Amino acid sequence: MGVTKTNSQKSPVQLKGSIDIVIEFFNYGINSILYQRGLYPSSSFIQREKYGLPLLVTTKPDLKKYLDTVLTQMRKFLETKNVHKIVIVILNVKTREPVERWQFDVELEKSHLSKVDGENDNALSESDERQALKEIQEGIRGVIRQITASVTFLPTLDGSHSFDILLYTDKDVELPNSEWSDTNAKLINNGQHVQLRGFTTNVHKVEPIVSYVTGD
């Protein structure tokens, strides 16, 4: 079940700060999925310390460039409040069928739906702000740990696999260039679905669910 948090307390971050946190999470989160699911050899990752955890990020220039492009565009969509979820789909190279689908719903908390960045609540005290940011990092740490633990229940990926990243936006959003295009949802029919615990910045709420093809 995803985490929800009542927004009666003041937010330690405004929209821009929350976007920074969310984008940073997805950078590490996507890298963690690619590493844990074996889409690239372990030798193409290096270890970094983040959120109090040893995390692995790719050293492959083409993959880094691709992820940077996706996350840069996602940042723009978040700034205009036009993105609602990000999905990492793992595909069988031979059949192009999806075998695993990581969906992260990204929602603005209700109190920020009509708020503009900089409008804000009275500032928190420094100690309250530190505590609130600590709670955000604890939530993110919990999500990363679940990604790591997913190898205990997800089927082994045999054969060659690739991945796609989908951004779900408002229908009237203009695509940035010809490299972006509409696509189908690449859903997994009749698969297993596991809801993971999410996190909130008190501006954005991120709730993950992983779906996968079960064995015969």
C-alpha positions as CSV (number, residue, x, y, z in Angstrom):
1,M,0.0,0.0,0.0
2,G,1.4,3.4,-0.9
3,V,2.3,6.0,1.7
4,T,0.0,9.0,2.1
5,K,0.6,11.8,4.5
6,T,-1.8,14.4,5.7
7,N,-0.8,17.8,4.6
8,S,-1.7,19.7,7.7
9,Q,1.9,20.4,8.4
10,K,4.0,22.9,6.5
11,S,6.1,21.6,3.6
12,P,9.9,21.8,4.1
13,V,10.3,22.3,0.3
14,Q,8.4,24.2,-2.3
15,L,7.7,23.0,-5.8
16,K,11.2,23.5,-7.3
17,G,12.9,21.8,-4.3
18,S,10.4,18.9,-4.5
19,I,11.1,18.5,-8.2
20,D,14.8,18.3,-7.5
21,I,14.2,15.5,-4.9
22,V,11.9,13.6,-7.2
23,I,14.3,13.8,-10.2
24,E,17.2,12.7,-8.1
25,F,15.2,9.7,-6.8
26,F,14.3,8.6,-10.3
27,N,18.0,8.8,-11.4
28,Y,19.0,6.4,-8.6
29,G,15.8,4.4,-8.8
30,I,16.0,3.6,-12.5
31,N,19.7,2.8,-12.2
32,S,18.9,0.4,-9.3
33,I,16.2,-1.3,-11.4
34,L,18.6,-1.8,-14.3
35,Y,21.3,-3.1,-12.1
36,Q,19.1,-5.4,-9.9
37,R,17.4,-6.9,-13.0
38,G,20.6,-7.5,-14.8
39,L,19.9,-5.5,-17.9
40,Y,23.6,-4.4,-18.0
41,P,26.7,-6.2,-16.7
42,S,27.6,-5.3,-13.1
43,S,31.0,-4.1,-14.4
44,S,29.2,-1.1,-16.1
45,F,28.1,0.3,-12.7
46,I,30.0,2.2,-10.0
47,Q,29.0,2.5,-6.4
48,R,27.9,5.8,-4.8
49,E,26.7,6.6,-1.3
50,K,23.2,8.2,-1.3
51,Y,20.3,8.2,1.2
52,G,22.6,6.4,3.6
53,L,22.8,3.4,1.2
54,P,25.5,2.1,-1.3
55,L,23.8,2.6,-4.7
56,L,25.0,1.7,-8.2
57,V,24.9,4.0,-11.2
58,T,25.8,3.3,-14.8
59,T,29.1,4.3,-16.3
60,K,27.9,3.7,-19.9
61,P,28.0,7.1,-21.7
62,D,25.1,6.3,-24.1
63,L,22.9,5.1,-21.2
64,K,23.8,8.1,-19.1
65,K,22.9,10.4,-22.0
66,Y,19.6,8.6,-22.5
67,L,18.6,8.8,-18.8
68,D,19.7,12.5,-18.6
69,T,17.5,13.3,-21.6
70,V,14.5,11.5,-20.1
71,L,14.9,13.1,-16.7
72,T,15.5,16.6,-18.1
73,Q,12.2,16.3,-20.0
74,M,10.5,14.9,-16.9
75,R,11.7,17.9,-14.9
76,K,10.0,20.2,-17.5
77,F,6.8,18.3,-17.3
78,L,6.9,18.4,-13.5
79,E,7.5,22.2,-13.6
80,T,4.3,22.6,-15.7
81,K,2.5,20.0,-13.6
82,N,1.8,17.9,-16.7
83,V,3.3,14.5,-15.8
84,H,1.4,11.9,-13.8
85,K,3.5,8.8,-13.9
86,I,6.8,7.3,-15.1
87,V,7.0,3.7,-16.2
88,I,10.1,1.5,-16.8
89,V,9.1,-1.4,-19.0
90,I,11.4,-4.4,-19.5
91,L,10.9,-6.1,-22.8
92,N,11.9,-9.4,-24.3
93,V,14.3,-8.5,-27.2
94,K,13.1,-11.3,-29.4
95,T,9.3,-10.9,-29.0
96,R,9.2,-7.2,-27.9
97,E,6.6,-8.3,-25.3
98,P,6.7,-6.6,-21.9
99,V,7.8,-9.0,-19.1
100,E,8.1,-6.6,-16.3
101,R,6.7,-3.1,-15.7
102,W,7.7,-0.7,-12.9
103,Q,5.1,2.1,-12.6
104,F,5.6,5.1,-10.4
105,D,2.5,7.3,-10.0
106,V,3.5,11.0,-9.3
107,E,0.8,13.1,-7.8
108,L,0.8,16.7,-6.5
109,E,-0.5,16.7,-2.9
110,K,-3.9,18.4,-2.7
111,S,-2.7,21.5,-0.9
112,H,-0.3,22.2,-3.9
113,L,-2.6,21.6,-6.8
114,S,-3.3,25.3,-7.4
115,K,-0.3,26.7,-5.5
116,V,2.5,28.5,-7.4
117,D,6.1,28.0,-6.3
118,G,7.1,30.8,-3.9
119,E,3.6,31.4,-2.6
120,N,4.1,29.9,0.5
121,D,3.5,28.8,4.0
122,N,5.5,30.4,6.8
123,A,9.0,29.0,7.0
124,L,9.7,26.1,9.3
125,S,12.3,26.4,12.0
126,E,15.7,25.0,11.0
127,S,15.3,22.0,13.2
128,D,11.8,21.2,11.9
129,E,13.1,21.5,8.3
130,R,16.0,19.1,9.0
131,Q,13.6,16.6,10.6
132,A,11.1,16.9,7.6
133,L,13.9,16.4,5.1
134,K,15.2,13.4,7.1
135,E,11.7,11.8,6.9
136,I,11.7,12.4,3.1
137,Q,15.0,10.6,2.8
138,E,13.8,7.8,5.0
139,G,10.8,7.3,2.6
140,I,13.1,7.3,-0.4
141,R,15.5,4.9,1.3
142,G,12.5,2.5,1.9
143,V,11.6,2.5,-1.8
144,I,15.2,1.8,-2.9
145,R,15.4,-1.0,-0.5
146,Q,12.2,-2.5,-1.9
147,I,13.7,-2.3,-5.4
148,T,16.8,-4.2,-4.1
149,A,14.6,-6.8,-2.3
150,S,12.5,-7.3,-5.5
151,V,15.0,-10.0,-6.7
152,T,13.5,-12.3,-4.0
153,F,10.1,-12.5,-5.7
154,L,10.5,-11.4,-9.3
155,P,11.2,-14.2,-11.9
156,T,14.7,-14.5,-13.3
157,L,15.0,-12.7,-16.6
158,D,16.3,-15.4,-19.0
159,G,17.5,-14.4,-22.5
160,S,18.1,-10.8,-23.8
161,H,16.0,-7.9,-22.6
162,S,15.8,-4.2,-23.2
163,F,13.8,-1.4,-21.6
164,D,11.7,1.6,-22.4
165,I,10.8,4.6,-20.3
166,L,7.3,6.0,-20.6
167,L,6.1,9.4,-19.3
168,Y,2.4,9.8,-18.8
169,T,1.3,13.4,-19.4
170,D,-1.8,15.5,-20.0
171,K,-3.2,14.8,-23.5
172,D,-2.7,18.3,-24.8
173,V,1.0,18.4,-23.9
174,E,3.3,19.3,-26.8
175,L,6.1,16.8,-27.4
176,P,9.5,18.4,-27.3
177,N,10.8,17.0,-30.6
178,S,10.6,14.1,-33.1
179,E,12.5,11.8,-30.9
180,W,9.5,11.6,-28.6
181,S,6.3,9.9,-29.7
182,D,3.0,8.6,-28.4
183,T,3.1,4.9,-27.6
184,N,0.9,2.2,-26.1
185,A,0.9,1.5,-22.4
186,K,2.8,-1.8,-22.7
187,L,0.7,-3.3,-20.0
188,I,1.2,-6.8,-18.7
189,N,-2.0,-8.8,-19.0
190,N,-2.8,-11.6,-16.5
191,G,0.4,-10.9,-14.6
192,Q,1.2,-10.4,-10.9
193,H,1.1,-6.9,-9.4
194,V,2.9,-5.9,-6.2
195,Q,2.1,-2.5,-4.7
196,L,5.2,-1.1,-3.0
197,R,5.4,1.6,-0.3
198,G,6.0,5.0,-1.7
199,F,7.2,8.4,-0.3
200,T,6.0,12.0,-0.2
201,T,7.8,15.3,-0.1
202,N,4.6,16.9,1.1
203,V,4.5,18.5,-2.4
204,H,4.7,15.3,-4.6
205,K,3.7,11.8,-3.7
206,V,5.4,8.9,-5.5
207,E,3.7,5.5,-5.3
208,P,5.3,2.5,-7.1
209,I,3.8,-0.8,-8.3
210,V,5.7,-3.5,-10.1
211,S,3.9,-5.9,-12.5
212,Y,5.5,-9.0,-14.0
213,V,4.7,-12.1,-16.1
214,T,4.4,-15.2,-14.1
215,G,5.8,-18.6,-15.1
216,D,3.6,-21.2,-16.8
